Amino acid sequence: MRKVILAGNPNTGKTTLFNTMTASNERASNWHGVTVDIKQKSYVFNNRQYLLFDIPGLYSLDYYSEEEKISSKFIEENQDAVVVCILDENNLRRNLYLALELMEKTNNLILAVNMSGEVKGFSYEKLEEVLGVKVVKIDARKKRTLKKLYEAIESQTITQKEQKKSNANNFSIEDFELKSRKNFQKIDNILLSANYKPKGYYGYCKADKFLLKGFLGFFVFALVMMAVFFITFGFIGASLSSLVGEALEFVVEKIMGALEGVISSRGFLAFMREGVFGSIITIMGFMPQIILLFLCLNFLEDIGYLSRVALMFDGLLKKFNLTGRSLFSLIMGFGCTTTALLTTRTLDNQSLKKRTAVLLPYMSCSAKLPIYAVICSAFFTKHKALMVFLLYMLGIFIMILIALIMKAFTVSEPTSFMMEMPKYRLPNLKKVFKNAWASATDFLLRVGGILLLSSIVVFVLYNFSFKLEYVGEIGGKSILETVAKGLKFIFVPLGFGSVGAVVAILSGLIAKEMVVSSLAIVNGVMASGLAESLIISGSPVHFSPLSAISFLVFILLYPTCISAFFSMKKETSLKVALLSAFLQFVVAYIVSGFIYWSGKLIIYKWWFSIVLLFIVALITIVVIKLSKRKKKVPIRLLNCAGRNCKECHGNNLV
Amino acid sequence: MSLSLNNLKEGEKGAVLSISNLENRIVKRLIEMGFVHGEKIEVIRRLNGLIIVGLRSFALAIDSMLASKIAIERAI
C-alpha cells in the first residue's frame, strides 16, 4: 500500500482535502491548528489502495514544540511516502516556505495549490518549472477537481532522500533567521517569474473595520450570541425536541403494549419501560437542541467569525491573564468540555494552557442542557429561557472570578498573542452539516453505549435490594437508596438532601446526560411526566423552586464527567485534573449553598437581597483588587537552559 | 533612534530590522510568519491593543507586547 502524507500550513484546507479524498468526516475548521493528532485513512484509486496521513499544520520543519516535532519526524521517517503539500493560492508567499523545507527532506513531493481563482494571471506551469516539483491545481472541497492529484500521486516515483543530520530543536535562532530570509527571497523571485500578484492582504476584509472594533463590534457579537441562544433554546429547538420525544414515546408505548401481552413479570416490565426505553427517550429528546448548538458553533467557525471574536476579546481576556486564543477553547466548552479540553493543546504556553483547562469546565456544556430544560420547565415555566440564560451567565461569572483569583496568586509571564486572520468565507454548508452530523452520531453512540448501560445499572441498583429482589413488589430498600441515604446528609445544607437527588448527582459524575434519566428512574416516570413529578411533594425526588435553583447551580458547577476528567489529565497532568475536580466540588458546594441560604433569607425579609448583592459586589471588588496588585515578575531569560533551570517558573518550557 | 512596530500608525509602512527580547520559541514563530530582516510590512489597523499587520500579502494580528519587540525602519 502506498503511503501519502498531507502537509501544509494551518488553515490552508488540509483537513478538508483529507476529507474529500477519503470521503470521511474529520473535523476541519477555519481556525489555527485544529488537527492535533496524525489521522490516517485509506482510499482506492484505479484499483490500488493508498493510505493517507493527515498531520498537524506546520509552518516549518524546524521545531520547538512537541506537535511540530511529531510532524517533522513523521516526514523524515517515512521516506517511502509521497508527500503532498497543500498551498493556498492566495497565500503562496508564505505557504511556499514550508514547501521549500519539504524539498530538503523528501524527493517525493507534490504541491497541491488550493485554487479559488482569485489571483489572476498566475502561471502554475511556471511554478512547476522553476521548482522542479509536480504542481497540481485543486479545489479541496470538490472531489471532481482532484483527479489530477490522484494521478500525480499514482505516477510519482519514490526515491529515498539522504537525510542531512537534523539539527532541529537545537538550532540557533540567528541561523534560522538567515535561512528563512534566504528562503523568503527565493520565494519572491520564483513568484515574480510566475507572475503572481495577489491583491491586498489575505484574510483582511474591509468589514473588519466595523466588525472588530468598539461598540458596533460588541453589538454584533451580542446579537450573534442571542441568535444562537434563541435558535437552540427558543422556539425552534424546543419544538423539535418535543416532537422527537413524542414520536419516540409513541413507538415505545406500542412496543410495551406488545411486551405486556407476552411477559407478566412486573419487575422486568418496569425495567424495560423505565430503565431501557425511558432513558433512551429522555436523552434522545434533547438531541435536536444539542445538534442545533453544534450547528451554530460550526457555522460561526466556518465563516471565520469565531476567530474574529477571539481577536476582539483578546484585550479583555488579558485582564484575566488569558488570551484571545483561549477564548476559542472556552466557547467550544459550551458544546462539550471533553473535546474543548483537547483544543487547549494548541495554546503555546504551558501555564496558559493549564489555566484555560482549569477554567473550561465552568462553561456550561451541552449535556447539562436537558437538566436545565426539565427542571426549569417544571418550576419556572414563564421564565424558562431567562433562567437558563442566568445559569450560563453564572458559569461565566464564576469562571472570571476564578481566573482573577488565579491571577492574584500565581506569577506568570505576560502572555503574547499572534493569529493569522482567517478569511471570511461563504459557509460550506455541506461541511457544517457533516460536522453537526458527526457530533450527532457521536452523541448517539454515547447514548447507545455507556449511557444506556449505566442507566440500566442505575435502574437495577435503585430498584433491587442487596438480596437482588425487586423492591417495587416486596418493598424494602434498594442498593442505591442505602448508599445515597448515607451520603445525603452532605446535601441537606444545600436544600436537596433527598435520596433521588443524590442518585442523580452521583450518576452525573459518569456523564451529565445521566442526570435526567436517573431522576426519571427514581420517580418511576417517563420523560414527559418527569417535570410534573418533580413538583409533587409525594415523589421520591421533588424540589421547591428554591432548592431547584440550588440543585441546578450545583449541576452547573460540580465536576463535568469522567471523560472530561481523563481528557484534562491527558492535556495537563493527574495533579491538575484532581485539583480541578476538587475545586469544582468546593465551588459548587459553596455557591449553591450561598444561593440557597440567600434565597431563604430573602424570602424571610426582602431587604436581605440588598445586603447580599452588596456582599457579592464586595467579593468581586476584593478579587479584582487582589488580581491587580503588583507581583514580582520573573526575569525573562533569553537563553533558556531548559528543564533543569526553574528561573522562569516553567513558562518558557515547551 | 530605533523604532518598533508599535510606533507605526494605521496605514504606515516600514521594513523589519530585527526581533529582540523574546523567547526563541516566539521569535521562531514570528520569523516563520515572515518577520525577517528587510521584509516590508504595513500596519493595516489597530484595535483594542492589537495590531493587524500586513506582510507577505497576508494579514496577521499581533498584540502590542510582541509588536514592541520588533524593530523596524519607517518606509519613506
Interface residues (C-beta under 8 A of the other chain):
Chain A: Y59 S60 D62 Y64 S65 N90 N91 R93 R94 Y97 I173 F176 E177 S180 R181 F184 P198 G200 Y201 Y202 G203 Y204 D208 K209 L212 K213 L311 M312 D314 G315 L316 K318 T323 D348 P414 S416 F417 M418 M419 E420 M421 R636 L638 C640 N652 V654
Chain B: N21 L22 E23 N24 R25 I26 V27 K28 R29 L30 I31 E32 M33 G34 V36 H37 G38 E39 E42 I44 R45 L47 N48 G49 L50 I52 G54 R56 S57 F58 A59 L60 A61 I62 D63 M65 L66
